[in-house]
Amino acid sequence: MNKPVEAHPFLDPRELVVDQPQDGTFLVSRRLFNEAELFELEMKYIFENTWIFLCHEGQVPNPGDFFTTEMGRQPVVITRGKDGQVHGFVNACAHRGATLCRTRKGNQQFLTCPYHGWVYDTAGKNVDIKDHASGAYPPAFEQQSHDLKAIPKLAVYRGLVFGSLNPDVPTLAEHLGGAAKAIDFVMDQSESPLEVLRGWSTYTHRGNWKLQPENGIDGYHFTAVHANYVGVMKRDAERRARKATAGGVQRSFGGDSLLQMKSGWYDYGHGHTLMWGSFGQPQNRPVWNRREQIAQRHGAAHAEWVVGRLRNLLIFPNLLLMDHAATQIRVIKPVSVDFTKVESFALAAREDEPDVRTRRIRQFEDFYNATGLATPDDLSTFEACHDGLQGRLVPWQLGYDRGFAHAHAGGDEESAAVGMDAHMSGPDFQDEVLLHGQYREWLRLLAPVLAD
């Protein structure tokens, strides 16, 4: 059962999202991208009330490791305890509320508050109050808990750590649904858990956070926004054919040929969606040499998904798990209604040979890095959208209709072959109707606080 909520009568859900599947009408108000009041509700009833992605287990691999992040507006710290388990706490001392861990990551067997010196172990238990014996504390103080406040719900799937500040959310398995299989396609590159490479790419942009999940599963923009990248790939392919050389970045897909490949999309419910397509040059993927082992473990159909298909997976609201130009975790961090922070981490198989590891890194830098050939294009587009969305005389977004006639309930032959459940599916990753899922979940989570 969800927590009691207060209605906000100044907001009418019918004025925010119009969803009429019977005739294909799907409209999103531009107020969703502009109004600070809506942003505050999103922080409270989405980012602080449902499951969100926190980190990868590989970012806290050893006992004593910690990793700091946020859940909406609340600072949290993820730790690895002496018992080897992952824990999560509000990153604030129980004493006077000072931030406890002030660096992004580190290793401490005990977490000591820099303000008054209270000490906690990595399981969140208060183990020392400075000068406790001489503190002249009252009896009531001695009866209180002085431990760190644990995140109410914390769970791990395939190395991905999720948490919720709402103790009454469904289980993580129920929340992920069919999207769990799409996560498997990423993680099954190796028999061992994938590792997060050192360092990360961080960038910010003017614009609402919802531009990020939209763009992450939008195949329609690729050849327009990334026209320069498409040109580079074409020229590179021609150069390789002409000179028979393997120099430079070995890309797995290229140019307009990408649009000729088999593709599609799935809506798994709860806002989770996947767009996919076939690679033109899967032999350039770091996982290519393990395709037979993957097929032996999981079957040929599963191996085709792992090795032969690019995938962009949105786990609503804040995780994009991407596996095309490289394998990436992208975390969406709303800062304000018109400002967004993004963090990007590269994933790799532990058994990569040195040349394969180098290939992974070069492919990540080539496309995903803040200084890469594609990310700056997207950032420029986000800011252009932000500026254009200030035109309040245009009340609705009209960009969610493409592919309506092709969409159908349930999965398809491709998903059935690997036992992947889906609520809806379609045959073209350039379709925009797959964006409906995230706004239906947005509306479901906010409906209790919006006027009837």
KOLKE-241834 format. One line per 5 residues: number of its first residue (from 0); their letters; for each residue x, y, z of C-alpha. Coordinates in nm, 3 decimals. Each point is the difference from the previous one (the first is absolute). Example, Ala and Ser with C-alpha at 12.3 -4.5 7.8 and 13.67 -1.06 7.14 Angstrom:
2
0	as	1.230:-0.450:0.780  0.137:0.344:-0.066
***
This chain:
452
0	mnkpv	0.000:0.000:0.000  0.135:0.345:-0.092  0.043:0.273:0.257  -0.288:0.245:0.051  0.036:0.298:-0.231
5	eahpf	-0.144:0.346:-0.030  -0.186:0.101:-0.314  0.117:0.305:-0.193  -0.322:0.142:-0.149  0.186:0.251:-0.217
10	ldpre	0.108:-0.294:-0.216  -0.237:-0.198:-0.218  0.145:-0.323:-0.143  -0.216:0.042:-0.311  0.193:0.319:-0.070
15	lvvdq	0.336:-0.174:0.033  -0.021:-0.331:-0.188  -0.270:-0.100:-0.249  0.007:-0.376:-0.063  -0.270:-0.129:-0.236
20	pqdgt	0.125:-0.327:-0.149  -0.334:-0.060:-0.171  0.077:0.267:-0.260  0.374:0.042:0.050  -0.011:0.337:0.172
25	flvsr	0.295:0.040:0.235  0.094:0.348:0.115  0.242:0.123:0.265  -0.034:0.352:0.132  0.307:0.218:-0.026
30	rlfne	-0.067:0.096:0.361  0.171:-0.328:0.096  0.329:0.150:-0.116  -0.042:0.351:0.139  -0.188:0.019:0.329
35	aelfe	0.194:-0.004:0.326  -0.308:-0.118:0.191  -0.016:-0.314:-0.212  0.373:-0.056:0.047  -0.040:0.005:0.378
40	lemky	-0.280:-0.257:-0.026  0.222:-0.218:-0.222  0.276:0.006:0.258  -0.240:-0.096:0.279  -0.222:-0.254:-0.173
45	ifent	0.233:-0.149:-0.260  0.365:0.028:0.103  -0.076:-0.024:0.372  -0.292:-0.243:-0.020  0.080:-0.278:-0.249
50	wiflc	0.299:-0.217:-0.090  0.294:0.191:-0.147  0.348:-0.110:-0.108  0.279:0.081:0.247  0.325:-0.155:-0.117
55	hegqv	0.169:-0.315:-0.126  0.131:-0.250:0.255  0.338:0.033:-0.168  0.018:0.354:0.137  0.010:-0.143:0.354
60	pnpgd	0.188:-0.327:-0.062  0.182:-0.037:0.337  -0.102:0.013:0.367  0.028:0.359:0.115  -0.066:0.149:-0.345
65	fftte	-0.254:0.282:-0.024  -0.162:0.187:-0.288  -0.205:0.316:0.038  -0.296:0.098:-0.214  -0.350:0.149:0.029
70	mgrqp	-0.357:-0.122:0.012  -0.193:0.298:-0.124  0.105:0.280:0.232  0.131:-0.229:0.274  0.370:-0.088:0.032
75	vvitr	0.074:-0.370:0.043  0.308:-0.216:0.040  0.035:-0.361:-0.115  0.247:-0.215:0.196  0.141:-0.352:-0.006
80	gkdgq	-0.008:-0.140:0.352  0.238:-0.244:0.165  -0.260:-0.266:-0.073  0.046:0.065:-0.372  -0.354:0.137:-0.033
85	vhgfv	-0.096:0.327:-0.164  -0.165:0.254:0.230  -0.154:0.341:-0.061  -0.053:0.294:0.234  -0.095:0.364:0.002
90	nacah	0.337:0.172:-0.022  -0.052:0.210:0.313  0.133:-0.042:0.351  -0.270:-0.095:0.251  0.135:0.267:0.235
95	rgatl	-0.039:0.338:-0.170  -0.059:-0.100:-0.361  0.338:0.082:-0.150  0.089:-0.184:-0.320  0.193:-0.306:0.110
100	crtrk	0.188:-0.108:-0.314  0.119:0.306:-0.190  0.191:-0.161:-0.285  -0.158:-0.190:-0.287  0.151:-0.334:0.096
105	gnqqf	0.258:-0.148:0.231  0.075:-0.275:0.249  -0.044:0.039:0.376  -0.055:-0.273:0.253  -0.170:0.263:0.215
110	ltcpy	-0.182:0.314:-0.114  0.086:0.295:0.223  -0.201:0.320:-0.014  0.234:0.296:-0.057  -0.219:0.230:0.212
115	hgwvy	-0.009:-0.156:0.348  0.178:-0.331:-0.050  -0.286:-0.248:0.033  0.103:-0.334:-0.150  -0.197:-0.264:-0.194
120	dtagk	0.091:-0.336:-0.146  -0.074:-0.087:-0.362  -0.325:-0.169:0.105  -0.119:0.338:0.131  0.028:-0.077:0.370
125	nvdik	0.117:0.279:0.228  0.311:-0.137:0.173  0.128:0.310:0.177  -0.128:0.333:0.125  0.294:0.227:0.069
130	dhasg	0.042:0.064:0.374  -0.315:-0.198:0.072  0.097:-0.073:0.361  0.040:0.369:0.089  -0.296:0.122:-0.202
135	ayppa	-0.256:0.007:0.281  -0.269:-0.130:-0.236  -0.358:-0.047:0.132  -0.162:-0.346:0.026  -0.214:0.064:-0.308
140	feqqs	0.312:0.047:-0.211  0.138:-0.336:0.106  -0.320:-0.170:-0.114  0.006:0.153:-0.348  0.148:-0.163:-0.310
145	hdlka	0.312:0.183:-0.113  0.054:-0.215:-0.311  -0.008:0.129:-0.356  -0.339:0.006:-0.170  -0.015:-0.294:-0.239
150	ipkla	-0.158:0.030:-0.345  -0.335:-0.179:0.051  0.034:-0.220:-0.310  0.327:-0.115:-0.154  0.042:-0.283:-0.252
155	vyrgl	0.249:-0.114:-0.262  -0.062:-0.152:-0.341  0.295:-0.120:-0.209  0.234:0.242:0.175  -0.233:0.301:-0.032
160	vfgsl	-0.092:0.149:0.338  -0.348:0.151:0.032  -0.164:0.168:0.296  -0.323:0.164:0.106  -0.083:0.240:0.281
165	npdvp	-0.351:-0.145:0.003  -0.016:-0.322:0.205  -0.327:-0.102:-0.168  0.120:-0.033:-0.360  -0.041:-0.336:-0.177
170	tlaeh	0.303:-0.228:-0.012  0.277:0.090:-0.242  -0.084:-0.309:-0.206  -0.360:0.120:-0.037  0.121:0.348:-0.083
175	lggaa	0.242:-0.112:-0.274  -0.229:-0.259:-0.158  0.106:-0.092:-0.352  0.275:0.264:0.007  0.206:-0.239:0.213
180	kaidf	0.061:-0.213:-0.309  0.130:0.306:-0.183  0.241:0.060:0.289  0.114:-0.362:-0.037  0.103:0.066:-0.361
185	vmdqs	0.251:0.257:0.126  0.131:-0.198:0.294  0.031:-0.332:-0.186  0.297:0.130:-0.198  0.204:-0.185:0.262
190	esple	-0.037:-0.290:0.240  0.140:0.229:0.271  -0.171:0.321:0.112  0.089:0.292:-0.223  0.224:0.265:0.151
195	vlrgw	-0.027:0.378:-0.012  0.308:0.156:-0.152  0.185:0.262:0.201  -0.119:0.355:-0.036  -0.319:0.131:-0.151
200	styth	-0.132:0.271:-0.227  -0.215:0.274:0.152  -0.178:0.278:-0.183  -0.289:0.239:0.051  -0.245:0.177:-0.225
205	rgnwk	-0.277:0.255:0.017  -0.328:-0.182:-0.031  -0.242:-0.224:0.185  0.109:-0.351:0.101  -0.273:-0.166:-0.209
210	lqpen	0.186:0.096:-0.316  0.258:-0.263:0.097  -0.219:-0.313:0.016  -0.181:0.115:-0.315  0.323:0.036:-0.194
215	gidgy	0.151:-0.322:0.135  -0.262:-0.217:-0.171  -0.053:0.219:-0.306  0.139:-0.156:-0.317  -0.174:0.255:-0.220
220	hftav	0.248:0.279:0.075  0.319:-0.191:-0.080  0.067:0.091:-0.363  -0.112:0.363:0.052  0.169:0.096:0.327
225	hanyv	0.304:-0.220:-0.061  0.040:0.071:-0.370  0.368:0.085:0.049  0.056:-0.331:0.180  -0.179:-0.184:-0.280
230	gvmkr	0.231:0.169:-0.248  0.307:-0.096:0.199  -0.113:-0.363:0.006  -0.060:-0.003:-0.374  0.338:0.151:-0.080
235	daerr	0.168:-0.235:0.245  -0.165:-0.303:-0.162  0.108:0.118:-0.344  0.355:0.056:0.122  0.019:-0.345:0.152
240	arkat	-0.130:-0.160:-0.319  0.241:0.197:-0.212  0.312:-0.050:0.213  -0.093:-0.332:0.163  0.111:0.145:0.333
245	aggvq	-0.130:-0.059:0.350  0.130:0.328:0.144  -0.215:0.238:0.201  -0.315:-0.070:0.199  -0.169:-0.325:-0.103
250	rsfgg	-0.370:0.085:-0.001  -0.277:-0.260:0.009  -0.250:0.191:-0.209  0.011:0.268:-0.262  -0.195:0.266:-0.183
255	dsllq	-0.328:-0.045:-0.180  0.056:-0.376:-0.015  -0.109:-0.008:0.365  -0.351:0.096:-0.109  -0.017:-0.293:-0.240
260	mksgw	0.059:-0.256:0.273  -0.265:-0.194:0.192  -0.114:0.200:0.301  -0.284:0.050:0.246  -0.106:0.106:0.348
265	ydygh	-0.172:-0.128:0.314  -0.200:0.162:0.278  0.030:-0.201:0.322  -0.229:0.213:0.217  0.101:0.222:0.295
270	ghtlm	0.158:0.236:-0.252  0.271:-0.247:-0.108  0.062:-0.021:-0.374  0.256:-0.145:-0.240  0.097:0.097:-0.354
275	wgsfg	0.214:-0.248:-0.193  0.157:-0.058:-0.337  0.244:-0.230:-0.175  0.369:0.086:-0.020  0.152:0.042:-0.343
280	qpqnr	0.346:-0.108:0.116  -0.050:-0.207:0.317  0.351:-0.140:-0.047  0.128:0.337:0.127  -0.171:-0.047:0.337
285	pvwnr	0.225:-0.091:0.295  -0.232:-0.292:0.080  0.023:-0.153:-0.349  0.260:-0.266:0.091  -0.225:-0.132:0.278
290	reqia	-0.310:-0.051:-0.214  0.034:-0.380:-0.011  0.043:-0.030:0.377  -0.303:0.223:0.052  -0.205:-0.213:-0.240
295	qrhga	0.104:-0.318:0.183  -0.106:0.146:0.337  -0.318:0.179:-0.102  -0.101:-0.118:-0.347  0.049:0.145:-0.346
300	ahaew	-0.295:0.242:0.017  0.125:0.148:0.326  0.354:0.030:-0.138  -0.132:0.189:-0.301  -0.153:0.257:0.233
305	vvgrl	0.325:0.031:0.198  0.245:0.014:-0.292  -0.189:0.091:-0.316  -0.240:0.274:0.111  0.039:0.353:0.126
310	rnlli	-0.225:0.085:0.294  -0.104:0.316:0.183  -0.191:-0.086:0.317  -0.181:0.254:0.214  -0.068:-0.102:0.359
315	fpnll	-0.230:0.283:0.103  0.065:0.254:0.132  0.378:0.042:0.013  0.196:-0.285:-0.163  0.096:-0.045:-0.364
320	lmdha	0.186:-0.327:-0.056  0.149:0.026:-0.347  0.186:-0.259:-0.204  0.074:0.116:-0.353  0.303:0.225:-0.063
325	atqir	0.128:-0.136:0.333  -0.153:-0.136:0.321  -0.109:0.282:0.226  -0.191:0.084:0.317  -0.149:0.349:-0.032
330	vikpv	-0.155:0.151:0.314  -0.244:0.291:-0.022  0.016:0.247:0.291  -0.257:0.282:0.003  0.135:0.317:0.160
335	svdft	-0.285:0.242:-0.067  -0.290:0.029:-0.241  0.235:0.143:-0.264  0.337:-0.154:0.084  0.115:-0.364:-0.018
340	kvesf	0.316:-0.190:0.091  0.102:-0.324:-0.169  0.262:-0.253:0.107  0.129:-0.268:-0.236  0.198:-0.313:0.093
345	alaar	0.156:-0.259:-0.231  -0.054:-0.371:0.065  0.245:-0.271:-0.102  0.052:-0.375:0.032  0.269:-0.101:0.249
350	edepd	0.154:-0.249:-0.243  0.056:0.255:-0.276  0.343:-0.029:-0.158  0.202:0.325:0.005  -0.076:0.078:-0.365
355	vrtrr	-0.372:-0.067:0.054  -0.005:0.221:0.311  0.166:0.277:-0.199  -0.266:-0.041:-0.268  -0.276:0.034:0.258
360	irqfe	0.148:0.321:0.135  0.057:0.151:-0.344  -0.357:-0.085:-0.106  -0.139:0.157:0.318  0.205:0.318:-0.051
365	dfyna	-0.086:0.013:-0.368  -0.377:0.026:0.051  -0.102:0.041:0.365  0.266:0.219:0.156  -0.083:0.365:0.063
370	tglat	0.269:0.079:-0.259  -0.108:-0.277:-0.239  -0.148:0.023:-0.347  -0.364:-0.041:0.109  -0.065:0.124:0.355
375	pddls	0.068:0.369:-0.080  -0.262:-0.024:-0.277  -0.257:-0.127:0.249  0.087:0.266:0.257  -0.044:0.274:-0.258
380	tfeac	-0.337:-0.149:-0.093  -0.114:-0.016:0.364  0.074:0.368:0.044  -0.173:0.084:-0.328  -0.307:-0.192:0.121
385	hdglq	0.015:0.182:0.332  0.005:0.337:-0.174  -0.278:-0.097:-0.238  -0.218:-0.137:0.278  -0.017:0.350:0.149
390	grlvp	-0.244:0.082:-0.281  -0.309:-0.028:0.218  -0.237:0.082:-0.286  0.054:-0.361:-0.112  -0.165:-0.206:0.276
395	wqlgy	0.067:-0.360:-0.109  0.283:-0.221:-0.119  -0.109:-0.176:-0.321  0.294:-0.236:-0.041  -0.135:-0.334:0.125
400	drgfa	-0.200:-0.135:-0.297  0.256:-0.160:-0.229  -0.056:-0.378:-0.021  -0.350:-0.004:0.150  -0.142:-0.221:-0.278
405	hahag	0.279:-0.256:0.047  -0.014:-0.034:0.379  -0.179:-0.296:0.154  -0.067:-0.146:0.342  0.246:-0.252:0.139
410	gdees	0.333:-0.108:-0.140  0.099:-0.144:-0.336  0.193:-0.294:-0.144  0.331:0.151:0.106  -0.101:0.038:0.365
415	aavgm	-0.178:-0.336:0.009  0.319:-0.178:-0.111  0.174:0.107:0.322  -0.300:-0.005:0.235  -0.013:0.378:0.038
420	dahms	-0.335:0.142:0.111  -0.116:0.334:-0.137  -0.317:0.204:0.027  0.037:0.146:-0.349  0.241:-0.023:-0.291
425	gpdfq	0.070:0.138:-0.343  0.218:-0.081:-0.303  0.204:0.320:-0.044  0.231:0.168:0.250  -0.077:0.335:-0.166
430	devll	-0.357:-0.023:0.132  -0.087:0.261:0.260  -0.297:-0.178:0.157  0.242:-0.180:0.234  0.033:0.337:0.178
435	hgqyr	-0.358:-0.038:0.122  0.108:-0.242:0.272  0.207:0.245:0.201  -0.278:0.260:0.002  -0.263:-0.254:0.098
440	ewlrl	0.219:-0.092:0.298  0.060:0.368:0.073  -0.375:0.053:0.012  -0.061:-0.313:0.208  0.246:0.111:0.266
445	lapvl	-0.127:0.359:0.013  -0.373:-0.068:-0.046  -0.066:-0.032:0.377  0.115:0.358:0.054  -0.164:0.153:-0.305
450	ad	-0.362:0.113:0.000  -0.264:-0.234:-0.143
***
